[in-house]
Every structure is written in structure tokens, then in C-alpha cells.
Amino acid sequence: YVNGGIFNIDTNAKLTYDAKVRICLAGEHLGNFSVGGYIQQRLSKNAFFRADASYRFEDVNPYWKYYAGNHDYWYDRNMSEEKELRIEAKYTNNRLRTEVGAAYTNTDGYVWMDSTFNIRQESKPISTYTAWVKQHFKVWKLHFVEQVYVQKSSNEDILSLPLVSVYSSNYIEFATRNKALTVNFGIDLKYDSKFYADNYRPSTMTFYN
């Protein structure tokens, strides 16, 4: 593999960016590559807008092609490369401890295991759409970190996602007597709206539809 990139290290600039590429020039994965980068615009001392984009063209995980176990066996699965495009944008305000963002992912050649434990590769691209809000509240030594995600899959039969996911982290933060250690003590809560969750097959340690 050969790696390359352009990296902006001027942390004082209002506009910063990075770009990187990785490509395989020889061997079993010849032709595989990935590219990605971001642009970040500082809006004020504590706020900025950032956009990320990435694309990868890679062979599927060898596990999906070759496997031999006590209860399952598959060999030399004929699968095409997996192609994935991801675009993400977010606004962050460090003073308000707020983040708002949205993302789009398109995967062509998605690999999955069906209910009969056969390995499948979807012939049509699958898209996912995600939007989120993160808010960190602080009162004295008490912290309340709340995250809400809204997401949708273009093919719920193969890739099912909860429409709404909520993650709540609530804790008290304090230092030990000699201030050598910071302690966080609290509780995390997670909620997912109703959706069809994948089953788990212990013999192959994989989830199946």
C-alpha cells in the first residue's frame, strides 16, 4: 500500500483542511483504494463548521469468502468489491457545548447473512441518512451529556435501523483529595425506537438477518 496526503497544521487559520489517499499497488488487493478529507471553517473563537467526505473501493472481508468451522462452512464466494461513499457535515460550538450534524452513506456491494445463514451480497446500493444533536449541560460538578440520533435506511429488510436513538450520560466529576486523579461517577441510559434487530449466531460469531 502507498499512502499520501495534504495536511494543514496551521491551527490559527480560519479555514483548515486535510486530504489523504491510500492505494494498493501490488498483491491480492491490487487496485483497492480509499480517499478522504475534510474542510473546516472557523466561525468564531468557539464555533466552527466542518464537512467530511470519504470514498473506498475495497475487497470484501476475507471472512465472508472463506470460512470453516464445526457447524458452518463456505469457500471461494464470488463477490465483487465493496464501494462506499460517506458525506458528513456538522456545526460545533464549544462554548455552548453543542453539536448538530447530518451524514449520508451509500454502500454498493453490501454483504450480509440471511436467515438461512447464507452469505449474500446486495446487488443494489443501500443508503443511510443520519441527523443528530449533542448537548453537554453542566451544573456545578454535575454533567449531563445528551445525544439524539434520527436515522433511516433505504432498505430496511437488509439493514434495519431504529428511527430514533437516544444516549444519555449523566455523572458527577470530582478530584481526589490530592487532585492526582479525576473521578467520574454516574449512569448511562440508552433508548432505541422499535426496529427489527438482527439475530446472533454464536457458531460464527456473526449477526444474521
C-alpha positions as CSV (number, residue, x, y, z in Angstrom):
1,Y,0.0,0.0,0.0
2,V,1.0,3.6,-0.7
3,N,-0.3,6.4,1.4
4,G,-0.3,10.2,0.8
5,G,-1.9,13.3,1.9
6,I,-2.1,17.1,2.3
7,F,-2.3,18.2,5.9
8,N,-2.9,21.8,7.2
9,I,-1.1,22.2,10.5
10,D,-1.9,25.9,11.0
11,T,-4.2,25.8,14.0
12,N,-4.7,29.5,13.9
13,A,-6.1,29.6,10.4
14,K,-9.9,30.2,10.0
15,L,-10.0,27.7,7.1
16,T,-8.3,24.4,7.6
17,Y,-8.3,21.2,5.5
18,D,-6.8,17.7,5.2
19,A,-6.9,15.2,2.4
20,K,-5.4,11.7,2.2
21,V,-5.3,8.7,-0.1
22,R,-4.4,5.0,0.3
23,I,-3.9,2.7,-2.7
24,C,-2.7,-0.9,-3.1
25,L,-0.2,-1.3,-6.0
26,A,0.6,-5.0,-5.7
27,G,-0.7,-8.2,-4.2
28,E,-4.0,-9.8,-3.6
29,H,-5.8,-6.4,-3.1
30,L,-4.3,-4.7,-6.1
31,G,-6.4,-1.7,-7.1
32,N,-8.1,-1.3,-3.7
33,F,-8.0,2.4,-2.6
34,S,-9.6,4.9,-0.3
35,V,-9.7,8.7,-0.3
36,G,-10.9,11.1,2.2
37,G,-10.7,14.6,3.6
38,Y,-12.3,17.5,5.4
39,I,-12.7,21.2,5.3
40,Q,-13.3,23.2,8.5
41,Q,-14.3,26.8,8.6
42,R,-14.0,28.6,12.0
43,L,-16.9,30.9,12.5
44,S,-15.8,32.4,15.8
45,K,-13.4,31.7,18.7
46,N,-15.6,28.8,19.9
47,A,-17.6,27.7,16.9
48,F,-16.8,26.1,13.6
49,F,-18.4,24.2,10.7
50,R,-16.8,21.1,9.3
51,A,-17.5,18.9,6.3
52,D,-16.0,15.4,5.8
53,A,-16.1,13.2,2.7
54,S,-14.6,9.8,2.0
55,Y,-14.8,7.0,-0.6
56,R,-13.4,3.5,-0.5
57,F,-13.2,0.7,-3.1
58,E,-12.1,-2.5,-1.4
59,D,-12.4,-6.2,-1.5
60,V,-14.9,-7.6,1.0
61,N,-13.7,-9.0,4.2
62,P,-12.0,-12.4,3.6
63,Y,-14.2,-13.9,6.3
64,W,-17.2,-13.6,4.0
65,K,-15.3,-15.5,1.3
66,Y,-13.7,-18.3,3.2
67,Y,-14.8,-19.9,6.5
68,A,-14.6,-23.4,8.0
69,G,-16.0,-24.2,11.4
70,N,-17.6,-27.0,13.3
71,H,-21.1,-26.1,12.2
72,D,-20.6,-23.9,9.1
73,Y,-18.5,-23.9,6.0
74,W,-18.2,-21.7,2.9
75,Y,-15.4,-21.3,0.4
76,D,-14.5,-19.2,-2.6
77,R,-17.5,-17.0,-2.6
78,N,-17.6,-14.9,-5.8
79,M,-18.0,-11.4,-4.6
80,S,-17.3,-8.0,-6.2
81,E,-15.6,-5.2,-4.4
82,E,-17.5,-3.1,-1.8
83,K,-17.8,0.6,-2.6
84,E,-18.8,3.1,0.0
85,L,-19.3,6.9,-0.2
86,R,-19.8,8.9,3.0
87,I,-20.5,12.6,3.4
88,E,-20.9,14.3,6.7
89,A,-21.4,17.9,7.9
90,K,-21.6,19.3,11.4
91,Y,-21.7,22.5,13.4
92,T,-19.9,22.6,16.7
93,N,-20.0,25.3,19.4
94,N,-17.5,24.6,22.2
95,R,-18.8,27.4,24.5
96,L,-22.3,26.1,24.4
97,R,-21.1,22.5,24.3
98,T,-23.4,21.9,21.3
99,E,-23.0,19.8,18.1
100,V,-25.5,19.4,15.3
101,G,-24.8,17.3,12.3
102,A,-26.0,15.2,9.4
103,A,-24.5,12.4,7.3
104,Y,-25.2,10.4,4.2
105,T,-23.7,7.0,3.4
106,N,-24.1,5.0,0.2
107,T,-22.8,1.4,0.1
108,D,-22.7,-0.7,-3.1
109,G,-22.0,-4.4,-2.6
110,Y,-23.2,-4.6,1.0
111,V,-22.5,-8.1,2.4
112,W,-24.9,-9.7,4.9
113,M,-26.0,-13.1,6.3
114,D,-29.6,-14.1,5.7
115,S,-32.0,-16.1,8.0
116,T,-30.8,-19.4,6.4
117,F,-27.1,-18.5,7.3
118,N,-26.1,-18.0,3.7
119,I,-23.8,-15.1,2.8
120,R,-25.4,-12.6,0.4
121,Q,-24.1,-9.5,-1.4
122,E,-26.8,-7.0,-2.2
123,S,-26.8,-6.1,-5.9
124,K,-28.3,-2.6,-5.3
125,P,-26.8,0.2,-3.3
126,I,-28.0,0.8,0.2
127,S,-28.2,4.4,1.5
128,T,-28.4,5.6,5.1
129,Y,-29.4,9.0,6.3
130,T,-28.5,10.3,9.8
131,A,-29.0,13.5,11.7
132,W,-28.0,14.2,15.3
133,V,-27.9,16.7,18.1
134,K,-25.4,16.5,21.0
135,Q,-25.7,18.8,24.1
136,H,-23.5,18.8,27.2
137,F,-25.1,20.5,30.2
138,K,-23.0,21.3,33.3
139,V,-24.3,22.4,36.7
140,W,-21.6,22.6,39.4
141,K,-19.9,19.2,39.2
142,L,-22.8,17.5,37.6
143,H,-22.6,16.7,33.9
144,F,-25.5,15.7,31.6
145,V,-24.4,14.7,28.1
146,E,-27.4,14.1,25.8
147,Q,-27.3,12.7,22.3
148,V,-30.3,12.2,19.9
149,Y,-30.0,10.5,16.5
150,V,-32.5,10.2,13.8
151,Q,-31.6,7.7,11.0
152,K,-33.2,5.9,8.0
153,S,-32.1,3.1,5.8
154,S,-33.2,2.8,2.1
155,N,-33.5,-1.0,2.6
156,E,-35.0,-1.9,6.0
157,D,-35.2,-5.6,5.0
158,I,-31.5,-5.9,4.9
159,L,-30.2,-3.0,7.0
160,S,-32.7,-2.2,9.7
161,L,-32.1,0.8,11.9
162,P,-34.0,2.4,14.8
163,L,-35.6,5.6,13.6
164,V,-34.7,7.4,16.9
165,S,-31.8,6.6,19.2
166,V,-31.1,8.4,22.4
167,Y,-28.0,8.2,24.5
168,S,-27.8,9.9,27.9
169,S,-24.6,10.1,30.0
170,N,-25.1,11.6,33.5
171,Y,-22.3,11.8,36.0
172,I,-20.6,13.8,38.8
173,E,-17.0,14.7,38.3
174,F,-14.6,15.4,41.2
175,A,-11.0,15.2,42.0
176,T,-9.4,13.0,44.7
177,R,-8.0,14.7,47.8
178,N,-4.6,15.3,46.4
179,K,-6.0,16.2,43.0
180,A,-3.9,13.5,41.3
181,L,-7.0,11.7,39.9
182,T,-10.3,12.8,38.4
183,V,-13.3,10.6,39.1
184,N,-16.5,10.3,37.1
185,F,-19.4,8.5,38.8
186,G,-22.8,8.3,37.2
187,I,-25.2,6.4,35.0
188,D,-25.6,5.9,31.2
189,L,-29.0,5.4,29.6
190,K,-29.8,4.3,26.0
191,Y,-33.1,4.1,24.1
192,D,-33.9,2.9,20.6
193,S,-37.2,3.1,19.0
194,K,-38.8,-0.1,17.7
195,F,-36.9,-1.8,14.8
196,Y,-36.1,-5.3,13.6
197,A,-32.8,-6.2,15.3
198,D,-30.5,-8.8,13.8
199,N,-30.2,-12.2,15.4
200,Y,-26.8,-13.6,16.6
201,R,-25.2,-16.9,15.6
202,P,-22.7,-18.0,18.2
203,S,-21.0,-20.6,16.0
204,T,-19.8,-18.0,13.5
205,M,-19.9,-15.0,15.9
206,T,-21.9,-13.0,13.4
207,F,-25.2,-11.3,13.2
208,Y,-27.8,-12.5,10.6
209,N,-30.9,-11.1,9.2
